[in-house]
Each structure stands twice: as structure tokens, then as C-alpha cells.
Amino acid sequence: MTSDATHDRIAEAFARVPREPFLPVTERQNASGNVPLPIGHGQTNSQPSTVADMLRLLDPQPGETVLDLGSGSGWTSMLLAVLVGPAGRVLGVERHPELVETSRAAIDAVTADSADREALAEVAIHAAVPGALGLPAEAPFDRILVSAGAESLPAELVDQLALGATMVIPVAGEMLRVVRDGPGADELAITRHGWYRFVPLISE
């Protein structure tokens, strides 16, 4: 399902966005390891191979608007900024205020240091709204990436997908690729892509 061109674009994004600035200082020596790393508040910076798998399934295209739910350290949001390019937008949502602040600082620093920052999308990290999932006021989105595990497919997020749009989300431990085929909440094409472990998806 994923083209060679998509693989190449994702590999280029990983090459352009270092993991280290998005990690606590004490974890930066571990940045090259293919393991999840703690970033505080019970959250992790996801295993790079898992991030790559999810980005391949999401297949974000230049110019698209992407919701990055559970943006955590901000690393994935920055990878998405490379993939959607200057005509695109990336909106991250994070429920831990401290991570909202540290991720914004890391994104600003990496963007400032980038030799080709004009080739990056605008990235905005939002604090999660209690009791809500995603950013309904900013919907619809072309792509939604969810880096936290849901017990069932959240209708609230399906409603934020544009017609023909794609969401990648772990549900009950299984990675799902959800494509909205029609206006109805049940008009979905869902494929399943293996088992993963994530922190739980929470709205409170």
C-alpha cells in the first residue's frame, strides 16, 4: 500500500529532524536507539520504527492539514512539518501543560536551526481541551495521527476527518488505518496493521 516514494520522503524527514532536542537532557545519549524513551509525566517519545510505520500508513501529502493528537515531545509534529511542507499545517494537541511548553520550545529551536526552514509547515501545539478529543473547531483535517491507544474508535475524531481523509490510530492495541469514504460516521474503510503498545488516549 505504501509507495517507494513515501518510504523515501519519510526517511528524508527522519534525516532532517533530529530526535535529541525533543528528549530530556538525561535521555539524549539514547536518541539513536530504536526504543521508546521517557519524556516525563508518564509519557514517552515513541520508538522510531513505530513512528515510521505510522507515518507510512498516514502518508501525509504536501499542502495538507494534519492533526497530531498526543503530540508529546513534538518530534512527530516536526516530522509531519517536513512531510506536508510550507503549504501545509500541523496542529499538535497535548494534555500535559509541561509538555506543551517543552515541545513548543524544541520545535522553535529546531526550526530556527534549520537551513531550509522555509520548506517546513507551520506547527502549532495546542493544550488539550478538557473533555474533548482533538480540535473540533479546526476540523476538518486531511490526516489525523493519534499517538495514544483508544479502547474503541472515537466517533469524535472520525467527525473531524474530511471526506476522503485518513486517520491512523491504535485501537485496543491494534494499529488501524481509517479512511472516511462518505459523510456518514459509519462510511469508513478500515484496515488493520499489527499490534503496538501505547499510553492510553484520555479526554478529561
C-alpha positions in Angstrom: 0.0 0.0 0.0 2.9 2.4 0.7 4.9 3.5 -2.3 8.7 3.7 -2.5 8.3 7.5 -2.8 6.5 7.6 0.5 9.3 5.5 2.1 11.9 7.9 0.7 10.0 11.0 1.9 9.7 9.6 5.4 13.4 8.6 5.5 14.3 12.2 4.4 12.1 13.6 7.2 13.9 11.5 9.8 17.2 12.6 8.4 16.2 16.3 8.7 14.6 16.2 12.2 17.0 15.1 14.9 15.4 13.3 17.9 17.8 14.7 20.5 16.3 18.2 21.0 12.9 16.6 21.8 14.2 14.5 24.6 15.1 15.4 28.2 18.8 16.0 28.6 19.3 12.8 30.5 17.9 10.7 27.6 19.6 12.4 24.7 22.5 9.9 24.7 19.9 7.2 23.9 18.3 9.0 20.9 19.8 6.6 18.3 18.2 3.6 19.9 15.1 2.1 18.4 13.2 2.2 21.7 10.6 4.5 23.3 12.2 7.0 25.7 10.6 8.7 28.7 9.8 12.4 28.4 8.2 12.8 31.9 4.6 12.8 33.1 4.2 9.1 32.3 4.7 9.8 28.6 7.2 8.6 26.0 8.9 9.7 22.8 7.8 6.8 20.6 10.1 4.1 19.2 11.4 5.5 15.9 10.3 2.4 13.9 6.8 2.7 15.3 6.7 6.4 14.2 7.9 5.5 10.8 5.2 2.7 10.5 2.5 5.2 11.4 3.7 7.9 9.1 3.8 5.4 6.2 0.2 4.4 6.9 -0.8 8.0 7.2 1.0 9.0 4.0 0.7 12.8 4.5 1.0 14.8 1.3 2.4 18.3 0.7 -0.2 21.1 1.5 -2.3 19.0 3.8 -3.5 19.9 7.3 -2.7 17.3 9.9 -3.9 16.8 13.5 -1.2 15.2 15.7 -3.1 14.0 18.7 -0.9 13.2 21.7 2.0 15.3 20.3 4.1 14.7 23.4 7.7 15.8 22.8 6.8 17.5 19.5 9.1 15.3 17.5 6.4 13.7 15.4 4.8 17.1 14.8 8.1 18.3 13.4 8.4 15.2 11.1 4.9 16.0 9.8 6.0 19.6 9.2 8.7 18.3 6.8 6.2 15.9 5.1 3.4 18.4 4.4 5.8 21.3 3.6 5.3 25.0 3.6 1.7 24.9 2.1 0.6 22.5 4.9 -0.3 22.9 8.6 0.4 20.7 11.6 -1.7 21.1 14.7 -0.5 19.2 17.7 -2.6 18.5 20.8 -1.1 17.6 24.2 -2.8 17.2 27.5 0.2 17.8 29.8 0.9 21.6 30.0 4.6 21.0 30.7 5.0 19.0 27.5 3.1 21.7 25.6 5.8 24.2 26.7 8.8 22.0 26.2 7.6 20.7 22.8 7.0 24.3 21.6 10.5 25.3 22.7 12.1 22.3 20.9 10.1 23.0 17.7 11.1 26.6 17.8 14.8 25.7 18.4 14.9 23.1 15.6 13.1 25.4 13.2 15.5 28.2 13.9 18.4 25.9 13.3 17.1 24.5 10.1 18.9 25.7 7.0 15.6 25.2 5.0 13.0 26.4 7.4 11.0 28.0 4.6 10.4 24.4 3.4 8.6 23.5 6.7 4.9 23.7 7.6 3.8 25.9 10.4 3.5 23.9 13.6 1.1 24.9 16.4 0.9 22.9 19.6 -2.3 23.3 21.5 -3.2 22.3 25.0 -5.9 19.7 25.1 -9.4 20.9 25.9 -10.8 19.0 28.9 -13.5 16.6 27.9 -12.8 16.9 24.2 -10.6 14.9 21.7 -8.7 16.6 19.0 -9.5 20.1 17.8 -13.1 20.2 16.6 -13.0 23.9 16.0 -10.2 23.5 13.5 -11.7 20.5 11.7 -11.9 19.0 9.1 -8.4 17.6 8.8 -6.8 15.8 5.8 -4.9 13.5 8.2 -5.1 12.6 11.8 -2.3 10.8 13.7 -3.1 9.5 17.1 -0.2 8.5 19.3 -2.2 7.1 22.2 -4.2 3.9 22.5 -8.0 4.1 22.4 -10.3 1.3 23.6 -12.7 1.8 20.7 -12.7 4.0 17.6 -13.6 7.5 18.8 -16.6 8.9 16.8 -15.5 12.4 17.9 -12.3 12.0 15.9 -14.0 10.4 12.9 -16.2 13.5 12.7 -13.0 15.6 12.4 -11.9 13.8 9.2 -12.6 15.5 5.9 -14.2 13.4 3.2 -11.6 11.0 1.8 -9.2 11.8 4.7 -7.1 9.3 6.7 -6.6 8.6 10.4 -4.0 6.3 11.9 -4.9 5.2 15.4 -4.1 2.3 17.8 -7.4 0.8 19.0 -7.4 -2.0 21.6 -3.7 -2.5 20.8 -4.1 -2.8 17.1 -3.0 -0.2 14.6 -5.9 0.9 12.4 -5.8 3.0 9.2 -9.3 4.6 8.9 -10.3 6.3 5.6 -13.6 8.3 5.6 -15.3 7.2 2.4 -18.6 9.2 2.9 -20.3 11.8 5.1 -21.8 9.2 7.5 -19.8 8.3 10.6 -20.1 4.6 9.6 -18.8 5.2 6.0 -15.3 4.1 6.8 -12.7 1.9 5.1 -10.7 0.3 8.0 -7.6 -1.8 7.6 -5.5 -3.4 10.4 -1.7 -3.2 10.6 -0.4 -5.1 13.6 -0.1 -4.8 17.4 1.5 -2.0 19.3 1.7 -0.7 22.8 0.8 3.0 23.6 -0.1 5.1 26.6 -3.9 5.4 26.8 -5.9 8.1 25.0 -7.6 10.3 27.6 -10.1 13.1 27.4 -10.8 14.6 30.8 
